[in-house]
Structures are given as structure tokens and as C-alpha cells.
Amino acid sequence: MSNTPTEDINFMGRNNDFNRPYDRPLPKSKLGKRMRAGGFLFALWLGANMVANNVAYVPDNDYVMSRPIETGRYSVIDDKLERKIEGMLSDKSFDYMNRKIDADSWAALLKGSFRSATGDEITQNENYMNVILTIIYQESGYRTSKRWFRTLPFVEKTANDTDGPFQVSVPLGNKIDDPIEMTKYSMKKLDEIVRIYCPDRNISDENVKYILADWNAGKNASRFAAVQSMLVNELGKKISIDGDFGKESIESLRELNSVYGIGLVDSDFDRISSNPHEIFSKDIYGRIVQMFPYAANPVMPDAMVRLYNFLPGVGGVLSYLRGDSKSSSEFAERGTYVFYKIGKK
């Protein structure tokens, strides 16, 4: 008998004789049926969540007219803000974008909220407009709540979430349930940061990264980081340049004061200890900057996002899966890139 393989031998080298016991199909068990049924139900649940949790938030109040969601519109849009949002929707590189939103309604919401916060028109200040669009994209992707997973369109965080499109936390006891009011509140908080670096609200490209960093790390974080950087340079000490002017930074400033005779007194340090932002009052900040002028130049803070500090906690894991920035500097770097992309729309 020839040992030459025949056409009946498959790629595994076995003869296709289905009478052999190891080639017979396995019997369908009850467990298998249940698994298939479970998989089918999961697929149905997944499909329902993909639809339900990515619906548009269409605001409706005295300055916003609701209308059905439209997708794939190619008509000429006169409104600059709406045109930018439409441009983000049609650009697949904005992968975190909620594709089901109505650009016209969102534009009206942002214009009304900006007017409420500043008294100005958002369309007359393009860089400010681009900063707002950047922050909302990075924080929520134009959703009223943040997704648990950045790249998957299901499973929204909705329970007790009043953070809104900007993802701003309100002080305890001041819960804001209405997304429109939350947007107004968020816009006011952003304007406070913008006016630190741009008193006239005319945002320069150079200041964008500091505004974004402060938005992520906290008001004045980039200015605190500048003072911390100065302390490191002058004292040669290892101080975290994180934009959080805590006990370590205050004690270092006290040491600097004793070495260089800046002129600060105990009451000044008491004020700073009670409220770190007091360091920027004219009488204290003026003395520091007079002796060390470069301390007035903002520095990018490297503050770790709180949830990442608690890995492998549930919040930290979800932040990781969502693709959240790990630090304020990363948030600002990503945001600056997004800002310039939006500027081309």
C-alpha cells in the first residue's frame, strides 16, 4: 500500500472519516443553549443601550428652539459656532464625539450660556469659542453625562450625575439638576479662569494651555506652579510643581522670605494658609514678583488627576478605560491639539 497522502487527508493530517469518535459533533447541552440565549439577550441589551445612551441632548428654553435631530446635513451654515460643531461631527478624528447631537441646538445653548455668563456674544470671540468647544469635547464628548468607556458607545454614567457637558462639580448642597443651568454655571467658572490670563477675554494662543490646565487642575494652578518653580530654583529643594499650594509650598515660601528678605510677615502667611489664593493679592504677590519677576510667568502644573491616585480603585479603572487624561499637563497638551483642530473648522 502506498504511503502517499490522498485528497481525503485534511490540513491537520487526519482522514475525513466522520465515523471516528473524535470527529463526531458534540451533543448540544442545556448549558450551551443557555449560553447562546444569554448571548442573544446581551446583544439585544447592547443594541438598546447604544441607541438609548447616545441620543442627542436637545436643550429647550427661551433662547433655544428644539427641533428633531438631523444627520448628514450638507446645506450651507451661516452661524460660525454651529458650523464648527458640524465640522467636528463630520470629522472622524474626533472619536469621542457624540454623533447624534443637533448642532443648531447646542450652538444656541452655548451662545445663551456665554451671554448669561459674560454679557458678550460668543461668535465675536473665536478663540474663546474654540476653548469652550475643546473643553466640552474633552470632558463629555457633547453629552450631558460622561461615558464609562471612551471608545464604546454604551453604558452611560447617569445616576446622580449633575456635572453636565463641562463636567463641573458643584459645591455640596448646591445641586443643579437642569443641564441648561449647569451649562450656565460651568461657563461662569470658565470665565473666571479666562480672565486671570486674559482680562479682556481676548485669548491668545499662548494662554490656551494655561487656561486648559487650570480648568483641569483648579483655578490659578498655572500661577501657583510658577511660584513653586521659582521656589525650586531659588532654594534647590524638591517641591511638587503641581499647582496645589499646600503646606510644603507655604513653608518653602516662608524659608525664601527669611533668606531673601521679601518683606512678608506672619499675618501674610496666615492668610495664605487659610486661602492659598491670597498669595495673589497685590500686597503679597507684588513683593514676590518684585524680587523674582519670572515667578509671574505661568508654568504648566503637573497635577495628577484625583481618580488616578487611587488606582486600582473602581473610579481609577473607569478613568483609565474612558481614556481620561492622567494629569493636568496631559489634559492641556491634548486640549491644545484639539483647540487648533477646531480652529481650522
C-alpha positions in Angstrom: 0.0 0.0 0.0 1.3 3.4 -0.9 2.1 5.9 1.9 1.3 8.8 -0.4 -1.3 11.1 1.2 -4.6 11.2 -0.6 -7.1 14.0 -1.2 -9.1 12.7 1.8 -6.5 13.9 4.2 -7.2 17.4 5.5 -4.8 20.2 6.6 -4.4 18.6 10.1 -3.3 15.4 8.6 -6.3 13.4 9.6 -8.5 11.3 7.3 -12.0 12.9 7.0 -13.8 9.8 8.3 -16.7 11.2 10.3 -17.3 7.7 11.9 -14.3 8.3 14.1 -15.4 9.2 17.6 -13.2 12.3 17.9 -14.8 13.8 14.7 -18.4 13.4 15.8 -20.1 16.7 16.6 -20.6 17.2 20.4 -24.2 17.0 21.6 -25.9 20.2 22.3 -26.0 20.6 26.1 -28.5 22.6 28.1 -25.6 24.8 29.2 -24.8 25.6 25.6 -28.4 26.5 24.9 -28.4 28.8 27.9 -25.2 30.4 26.9 -26.5 31.1 23.4 -29.7 32.5 24.8 -27.7 34.7 27.2 -25.6 35.9 24.4 -28.6 36.8 22.3 -30.1 38.8 25.2 -26.8 40.5 25.8 -26.7 41.6 22.2 -30.2 43.0 22.5 -29.3 44.9 25.6 -26.2 46.2 24.0 -28.1 47.4 20.9 -30.7 49.1 23.1 -28.0 50.9 25.1 -26.1 52.0 22.0 -29.3 53.7 20.8 -30.7 54.9 24.2 -27.5 56.3 25.6 -26.2 58.1 22.6 -29.4 60.1 21.9 -28.9 63.8 21.5 -29.5 66.2 24.3 -31.6 68.9 22.6 -32.0 71.8 25.1 -35.3 73.7 25.2 -35.8 77.0 26.8 -36.5 80.7 26.0 -33.4 81.1 23.8 -33.1 77.6 22.4 -35.5 76.1 19.9 -35.7 72.3 19.9 -36.0 70.5 16.6 -35.6 66.9 15.5 -32.1 65.6 15.1 -30.7 65.8 11.6 -27.7 64.0 10.5 -25.7 64.3 7.3 -26.8 67.8 6.5 -24.8 69.4 3.7 -26.5 72.8 3.5 -24.5 76.0 4.0 -24.5 77.0 7.6 -24.1 80.8 8.3 -23.6 80.5 12.0 -19.9 80.2 12.9 -20.4 78.2 16.1 -22.9 75.8 14.5 -20.5 75.3 11.6 -17.7 74.4 13.9 -19.8 71.8 15.7 -21.0 70.3 12.4 -17.3 70.2 11.3 -16.5 68.2 14.5 -19.4 65.8 13.8 -18.3 65.1 10.3 -14.6 64.6 11.3 -14.0 61.0 12.3 -10.8 62.0 14.1 -13.0 63.5 16.8 -13.6 59.9 18.1 -15.1 60.9 21.4 -17.8 63.0 19.8 -21.5 62.1 20.3 -22.6 61.9 16.7 -26.3 62.1 17.5 -26.4 65.7 18.7 -28.2 68.6 17.0 -25.5 71.2 16.2 -28.0 74.1 15.9 -29.5 73.4 19.4 -26.1 73.1 21.0 -24.9 76.2 19.4 -27.9 78.1 20.7 -27.3 76.7 24.2 -23.7 77.7 24.3 -24.4 81.2 22.9 -27.1 81.8 25.5 -24.9 80.4 28.3 -22.0 82.6 27.3 -24.2 85.7 27.1 -25.5 84.9 30.5 -22.0 84.5 32.0 -20.2 87.3 30.3 -22.7 89.7 28.7 -20.9 89.2 25.4 -21.6 87.3 22.2 -19.5 84.1 21.8 -19.4 84.4 18.0 -17.4 87.6 18.3 -14.6 85.8 20.1 -13.3 82.9 18.1 -10.5 81.7 20.4 -12.8 81.8 23.4 -15.3 79.8 21.3 -12.7 77.2 20.4 -11.7 76.8 24.1 -15.3 76.1 25.1 -15.7 73.6 22.3 -12.4 72.0 23.3 -13.3 71.6 26.9 -16.8 70.1 26.2 -15.3 67.7 23.7 -12.6 66.5 26.2 -14.8 66.3 29.2 -18.0 64.7 27.9 -17.9 64.5 24.1 -21.1 66.6 23.9 -23.1 64.5 26.3 -24.9 65.6 29.5 -23.1 62.8 31.3 -19.7 61.2 30.8 -19.4 57.8 29.2 -17.8 55.0 31.3 -15.9 53.8 28.3 -14.3 56.2 25.9 -14.4 54.1 22.8 -17.6 52.2 23.4 -20.9 53.9 22.8 -22.9 52.2 25.6 -23.1 52.3 29.4 -23.6 55.9 30.4 -22.9 57.3 33.9 -26.3 58.9 34.5 -27.2 58.2 38.2 -27.0 61.4 40.2 -24.7 63.0 37.6 -25.2 66.7 37.5 -21.8 67.5 36.2 -23.2 68.5 32.8 -21.4 68.8 29.5 -18.4 70.6 31.1 -18.2 68.0 33.9 -18.1 70.7 36.6 -18.7 69.6 40.2 -20.8 71.9 42.3 -20.3 72.6 46.0 -22.2 70.3 48.4 -25.7 71.5 49.0 -25.9 73.3 45.6 -27.1 70.6 43.4 -28.1 71.7 39.9 -30.2 69.2 38.1 -31.1 71.1 35.0 -28.4 70.7 32.2 -29.0 74.2 30.9 -28.5 75.8 34.3 -25.4 73.6 34.8 -24.0 74.9 31.5 -24.5 78.5 32.6 -22.8 77.7 35.9 -19.9 76.0 34.1 -19.5 78.9 31.7 -19.2 81.3 34.6 -16.5 79.1 36.2 -14.6 79.0 32.9 -14.8 82.8 32.6 -13.2 83.2 36.0 -10.2 81.3 34.8 -10.0 83.0 31.4 -10.0 86.5 33.0 -7.0 85.6 35.1 -4.8 85.3 32.0 -6.9 87.5 29.6 -8.7 90.3 31.5 -10.3 91.5 28.2 -11.3 87.9 27.3 -9.2 88.0 24.2 -7.4 84.6 24.5 -4.0 84.4 22.9 -2.7 81.1 21.5 0.0 81.2 24.2 -2.5 81.3 27.1 -4.7 78.4 25.8 -2.7 75.7 27.5 -2.7 77.5 30.9 -6.5 78.0 30.7 -6.9 74.3 29.9 -4.5 73.3 32.7 -6.3 75.5 35.2 -9.7 74.1 34.1 -8.4 70.6 34.9 -6.2 71.2 38.0 -8.0 74.2 39.5 -8.2 78.0 39.3 -4.8 79.7 39.4 -3.0 76.3 39.1 -0.5 77.6 36.5 0.3 80.6 38.6 0.8 78.5 41.7 3.1 76.3 39.6 5.1 79.3 38.6 5.7 80.3 42.3 6.5 76.6 43.1 9.0 76.5 40.2 10.6 79.7 41.5 11.0 78.1 44.9 12.7 75.1 43.4 15.1 77.3 41.5 16.0 79.6 44.4 16.1 77.1 47.3 17.2 74.0 45.4 14.5 72.0 47.1 12.3 69.2 45.7 8.8 70.7 45.6 6.0 69.3 43.6 5.1 71.7 40.8 1.5 70.6 40.8 -0.3 73.9 41.1 -1.6 73.0 44.6 -0.1 75.5 47.0 -0.2 73.4 50.2 1.8 73.2 53.4 5.1 72.2 51.7 4.9 75.2 49.4 3.9 77.6 52.1 6.8 76.6 54.4 9.2 76.9 51.4 7.9 80.4 50.8 8.5 81.2 54.4 12.1 80.0 54.1 12.6 82.0 51.0 11.2 85.1 52.8 13.7 84.7 55.6 16.7 84.1 53.2 16.0 87.0 50.8 14.0 89.4 53.0 11.0 89.7 50.7 9.1 91.5 53.4 6.2 89.1 54.1 5.0 88.9 57.7 3.3 86.2 59.8 -0.1 87.6 59.0 0.6 87.2 55.3 1.4 83.5 55.8 -1.7 83.1 57.9 -3.8 84.4 55.1 -2.1 82.1 52.6 -2.6 79.1 54.9 -6.4 80.0 55.2 -6.8 80.6 51.5 -3.9 79.9 49.1 -5.3 82.2 46.5 -4.5 85.1 48.9 -0.9 84.8 47.6 -2.1 86.7 44.5 -3.3 89.7 46.5 -1.4 92.8 45.4 0.4 93.3 48.7 1.8 89.7 48.8 2.2 88.9 45.2 3.7 92.3 44.4 6.5 91.7 46.9 7.3 88.2 45.5 7.3 89.3 41.8 9.3 92.5 42.5 12.2 90.3 43.7 11.6 87.4 41.4 9.9 88.7 38.2 9.9 85.4 36.4 7.5 84.0 39.1 4.8 85.9 37.3 5.2 83.8 34.1 2.7 80.9 34.2 4.1 77.3 34.4 2.3 74.2 33.3 1.3 72.3 36.5 1.7 68.6 36.6 -1.2 67.7 38.9 -2.3 64.1 38.8 -6.0 63.6 38.3 -7.5 62.5 41.6 -9.0 59.2 40.4 -5.7 58.0 39.1 -4.2 58.4 42.5 -6.5 55.7 43.8 -5.8 53.0 41.2 -6.8 50.2 41.2 -10.0 51.6 42.6 -13.2 51.5 40.6 -13.1 55.2 39.8 -9.5 55.0 38.6 -10.2 51.9 36.5 -13.1 53.6 34.8 -11.0 56.7 34.2 -8.4 54.5 32.6 -10.9 52.7 30.4 -12.5 56.0 29.4 -9.2 57.4 28.3 -9.2 60.3 30.7 -6.1 62.4 31.0 -3.8 61.3 33.8 -2.6 64.8 34.7 -3.4 68.4 34.1 -0.4 68.8 31.7 -1.7 65.9 29.6 -5.2 67.4 29.6 -3.7 70.7 28.4 -1.5 69.1 25.8 -4.4 67.1 24.3 -6.6 70.1 24.5 -4.2 72.4 22.7 -4.1 69.9 19.9 -7.9 69.8 19.8 -8.1 73.6 20.0 -6.0 74.0 16.9 -8.0 71.4 15.0 -11.3 73.2 15.9 -9.7 76.5 14.8 -9.5 75.1 11.3 -13.2 74.3 11.1 
